[in-house]
Amino acid sequence: MRWQAVFRLSRTRTQKGRMSTPRAKPKYYLTTPLYYTNGLPHIGHTYSTIVADVIRRYKRMRGFDVFMTTGADEHGVNVERSAKKAGKSPQEYSTAIAAQWRQLWDELGIPGDEFIRTTDERHHRTVQWLFKRCRENGFIEKGHYTGQYCVHDNAYVVDAGPGDPCPDCGRPTETVTEENYFFKLSEFQQKLLDFYAANPDFIRPESRRNEVLSFVQGGLRNLSITRTTIRWGIPVPGEAPHVFYVWFDALIGYLSAVGGPEFDERGLWPADLHMVGKEIIRFHAVYWPAFLMAADLPVPKQIWAHGWLLFDSEKMSKSRGNVVRPRPIVSVLGIEPLRYYLLREIVFGQDGSFSYDALVSRYNSDLANGLGNLASRTLTMIDRYFGGEIPKPPGYGALGNEPGSADFASEALTRVTQLYEKFSFSLALEGIWEQVAAIDKYLTVEKPWTLADQPENRERLAKVLYTAAEGLRIVTALAHPVLPQSTEKIWRQLGQTTPLASVQMDQLSWGQLKPGTKIGKLEGIFPRVEKSETIERIESMEQEQSKAAEAAAATPAPTPAAAAPAKIGIEDFAKIEMRVGLVKSAERVAGADKLLQLQVDIGNEVRQIVAGIASAYKPEDLVGRKVVVVVNLQPRKLRGVESNGMIVAASAGPDGSPVLAGFLEDVPVGARLK
Ligand code: MSP
């Protein structure tokens, strides 16, 4: 049986089409949103940056000279408030938080080629310059604005009355009256509609395009772009106390990052793609092109809005207390499984629920048992049966035209690149993994380990292992944008010496793997993991780190130059409410070896608390025991079970196992610890 036959079985969704072959190296400038510095990144933000990085890597493999900007959006009331709470100046506070965002992107291997901060001088200059151009062109006027404003989303809420909730986040709006500069957005209604009509791909996906179109068709009001009530913003030159209001500040960062007023020198503007979350599509697809049109500047080519990562069916966000941070996942499983999971599991453009269970299942099924296993079995057999050299199949040379395999290469390449091109990442990966499965099945059917025992089948063995290795080479290249490090490792193990990142997808073809190539040192790529243990490790790390992250957000890490011992004031300690609790009942949490679900009487109520103490305590030994409970923590779910508080324990037992805090004297239930 030939792999061709196997492959045909899985080729139902093939679409015909051509790939374009760029002649020169055109530029491709893409951006992530500029993240607010009033909090630290969670995996929702990480998703945005990962997707941008996948596109960056894909476009490089399609011949583009790619440049990616990310950065920090630092002005506004929220940052000012958070800084005040932390007892810092906004500049000092925001600098520390921006550094943490930047450091995380570096750590995860997804740094921007440029990290723009809206506090950068080059950005101030660009905003002031753009304002001047808009003003000279007659699109700025002064006026009074009274309206409802949501400080959390930094947006006025149209048609809301005093105290009405913000339609986006549900929190009460504030009434604001002040003299502002206005941008004459109303004059751009028709220009924008014409622009959308002439550029049908400007807003993606289609559902967002329709949403924006109907918003603009409904009429546009002029937009307040300065504030006098805020100190923390970019000054409007000669117009103190006006400072620019967030969107006529942050959006311009995309331009400041690539030259600002001198953008022509870098040749990167206009942006080819702004990758954003769906909640900020309007600002990008309506305000931003209007600002640029008003200033006679080129507008971006495309805005792509992705959906939200949901956790417990709600948008993951700090205020809801349902965030998942990337570091624990990355420390336990690595960044690549997270990248793969997010791109494979979530249909790009739609919302998707994040689940640890699905993450680890995908890891085991697609990476460990899928690509990792295929690479390992193919390369191990080449090592064992051909002394570590890619075998020469009979008829090699004519093989480029060999029907089944050449067909494979062109069909799979065309189909997958077309899907990548449309940012249909999930389908692209599905297509690649169909090939992984097809090659795997081919090996299972051909049984090279049996052929190896039959000297008369030596040629057949060479053909089978060559075919598997060449198929592996092609799927490895196709998966590279999503799994850059692990595919590079497989690539090296296949004996390839040019970096995979420099390979052009449209130049990949069957037969390029040279017989006689010495394969590299074999090493496992994705070791299988035990699901429940892995999830527990991630969750307990998550719990520890989210506490640390909250503390860090409230008290930014000192910069090395100004390092001082991390002491807290008594008022910080007073924020933690600890009480004596009495365990009423305890049981194990299904599927979690370390977790116990407890009902704890804390004096005025009985709380359900999930504690990671099952390795050290049996449920029956805990009932009737007095424990110390932190009672004012945000509720969290652990393995789907809500936990309303935390039991205090020292990591002091064997192997750091928990030892519960307690009292020698008898203490009343509910007594507060001070
Ligand atoms: N500062 C503005 C953007 C200005 S762009 C000139 C902002 N910042 S943000 O930090 O609140 O969010 C930035 C982006 O993070 C969102 O647009 C979205 O891309 C991403 N996400 C934040 N939470 C998210 C989820 N729960 N799920 C997916 N992405 C989410 O908005």
Boltz pocket constraint, residues with backbone or C-beta under 6 A from the ligand:
constraints:
  - pocket:
      binder: B
      contacts: [[A, 32], [A, 33], [A, 34], [A, 35], [A, 36], [A, 43], [A, 44], [A, 45], [A, 47], [A, 48], [A, 73], [A, 250], [A, 251], [A, 252], [A, 253], [A, 275], [A, 276], [A, 277], [A, 278], [A, 279], [A, 280], [A, 307], [A, 308], [A, 309], [A, 310], [A, 315], [A, 316], [A, 317]]
      max_distance: 6.0
